[in-house]
Amino acid sequence: TKNLPVGYQPATRVITFVRHVEDRPQWCEDDVLIVNDDFWLKDEKGKLILDFLLLDDEERFEKHCIQSGSFDVLQKYGVHGENEDIAAHAAVVYINSPLLKACNLIDLPGFSDQPDEVSKDVQKANSAAQIADIVIYASPAKGHINGQDMLRLSNLLSLLPAPENECKNFPTLGNLFIVATHADPSISNEELQ
């Protein structure tokens, strides 16, 4: 289903935690909750600590939720566009999908045309990658895995857990998937189908 906003870069501007509807806390009635960065705890250096346990904390949501509602809230505040002045950092989305009974998905902001050093999207993506067990990296089919991709992948690899160290049957880099996508501004939505 098309519950998450899609588009050519840059589209997503928040870290989006996608969870099964049965994981929704009793106190929550909305499909989408948008929070600011104060929702998260910080380490001694001031870096955000993304913790899944906080996603059930009613008090934190009451204090730091800036918008909630149905999927149109995600389209309005979770993508780049007219609401950039709203300090949205992350979204929690509840969807009824069997896959989500086994895992949580995290849709990260993509890498934009801005330099990585100044891009808030890149900072968000890197902070969330630290809690990922598996990374699916999408790179355009045109110029697939260019120099910029190599730099970003090397950073992601340094954050990715190494299950092969704990289980000898697990393939090296078996939790990294690189996808060549045909999404391109010159291709219309009809052609992309």
C-alpha positions in Angstrom: 0.0 0.0 0.0 1.1 3.6 -0.5 1.0 4.8 3.0 4.4 6.5 3.1 5.1 9.6 0.9 7.3 9.0 -2.2 9.0 11.3 -4.6 12.3 12.1 -6.2 14.9 13.6 -3.9 14.7 15.1 -1.5 11.3 13.8 -0.3 11.4 12.3 3.3 12.5 14.8 5.9 11.8 12.9 9.1 12.9 9.5 10.5 9.8 7.4 10.0 9.3 4.4 12.3 6.8 2.0 10.7 5.2 -0.3 13.2 2.4 -2.9 13.2 -1.0 -1.6 14.4 -0.9 -4.1 17.2 2.2 -2.3 18.6 0.2 0.9 19.0 0.0 1.7 22.7 -3.5 1.6 24.3 -3.5 5.3 24.9 -2.9 6.1 21.2 -5.7 6.4 18.6 -3.8 7.9 15.7 -2.1 6.3 12.7 0.7 8.9 12.6 2.5 10.9 15.3 5.1 13.5 14.5 7.6 14.4 17.2 10.4 17.0 17.6 14.0 16.1 18.5 13.4 16.8 22.2 11.4 13.6 22.2 14.7 11.6 22.3 17.3 11.4 25.1 20.7 12.8 24.5 24.2 11.5 25.4 26.9 13.4 27.2 28.0 15.0 23.9 24.4 16.1 23.1 23.9 13.5 20.4 20.4 12.0 20.1 19.8 8.5 21.4 17.1 6.9 19.3 15.4 4.3 21.5 12.5 2.1 20.5 11.3 1.8 24.1 10.4 5.6 24.0 7.9 4.9 21.2 5.5 3.6 23.9 6.0 6.5 26.3 2.7 8.4 26.6 4.2 11.2 28.7 7.0 11.9 26.1 4.4 12.0 23.3 2.2 14.4 25.2 5.2 16.7 25.7 6.9 16.4 22.3 4.3 15.4 19.7 3.8 18.3 17.3 1.1 16.7 15.1 -0.9 13.5 15.0 -3.7 12.0 12.9 -4.1 10.0 9.8 -1.6 9.4 6.9 -2.2 12.9 5.5 -0.3 14.3 8.5 2.8 12.4 7.3 2.4 13.8 3.8 2.0 17.3 5.3 4.9 17.3 7.9 7.1 14.4 7.0 8.3 15.5 3.6 10.1 18.6 2.3 7.8 21.3 1.1 5.6 24.0 2.6 6.0 23.0 6.3 9.8 23.2 6.6 9.4 25.7 9.5 7.8 23.0 11.7 10.6 21.3 13.7 9.6 17.7 12.8 12.3 15.2 13.6 10.6 11.8 13.5 7.3 10.1 12.8 5.7 6.9 14.1 3.4 5.3 11.7 1.1 2.3 12.5 0.1 0.0 9.5 -1.6 -3.3 9.4 1.0 -5.4 7.5 2.0 -9.0 8.4 5.7 -8.1 7.8 5.6 -5.6 10.7 4.7 -8.3 13.1 8.3 -9.6 12.8 10.1 -6.3 12.6 10.0 -2.5 12.6 10.9 -0.6 9.5 12.7 2.8 9.5 12.4 5.0 6.5 15.2 7.5 6.6 15.5 10.8 5.0 17.4 10.5 1.8 20.7 12.1 0.8 19.9 15.4 -1.0 21.9 17.5 -3.3 23.2 19.5 -0.4 26.7 18.6 0.9 26.5 15.8 3.6 28.3 18.0 6.2 25.4 20.6 6.3 22.4 18.4 5.4 20.0 17.8 8.3 18.6 14.9 6.4 22.0 13.2 6.4 22.4 13.8 10.2 19.0 12.2 10.8 19.8 9.3 8.5 23.1 8.6 10.2 21.6 8.8 13.7 18.9 6.3 12.9 21.3 4.0 11.0 23.0 3.3 14.3 19.9 1.3 15.5 19.4 -0.6 12.2 20.0 -4.4 12.0 19.6 -4.3 8.2 20.2 -1.5 5.7 18.6 -1.3 2.3 20.4 1.4 0.3 18.8 2.8 -2.8 21.1 4.3 -5.5 20.0 5.6 -8.9 20.5 3.1 -11.8 22.1 6.0 -13.7 25.6 6.3 -12.3 24.9 3.4 -9.8 27.3 3.5 -6.8 29.2 6.6 -7.6 31.9 8.2 -5.5 29.4 9.9 -3.3 27.6 6.6 -2.7 30.9 4.9 -1.8 31.5 7.6 0.9 28.0 7.2 2.3 28.1 3.4 2.2 31.4 3.3 4.0 29.9 5.4 6.8 26.8 3.2 7.0 29.1 0.1 7.1 30.8 1.5 10.1 27.4 1.7 11.9 26.0 -1.6 10.7 26.1 -4.5 13.2 28.2 -7.6 12.2 26.1 -10.6 12.9 28.7 -12.8 11.1 30.9 -12.2 14.2 28.3 -14.0 16.4 27.0 -16.6 13.9 29.4 -18.3 11.6 26.7 -19.2 9.2 25.7 -15.6 8.6 27.1 -14.3 5.4 29.5 -11.3 5.5 27.5 -8.1 4.8 24.4 -10.3 4.7 22.4 -7.5 6.3 23.3 -4.9 3.6 21.2 -4.7 0.5 22.0 -2.2 -2.3 19.1 -1.5 -4.7 19.5 0.1 -8.1 16.4 2.4 -8.6 15.1 3.9 -11.8 13.6 6.8 -9.9 14.8 9.9 -11.8 13.3 13.4 -12.3 13.2 12.8 -16.0 10.8 9.8 -15.6 7.1 10.6 -15.0 5.1 8.7 -12.4 3.3 6.9 -15.3 6.6 5.8 -16.9 7.9 4.6 -13.5 5.0 2.2 -13.1 
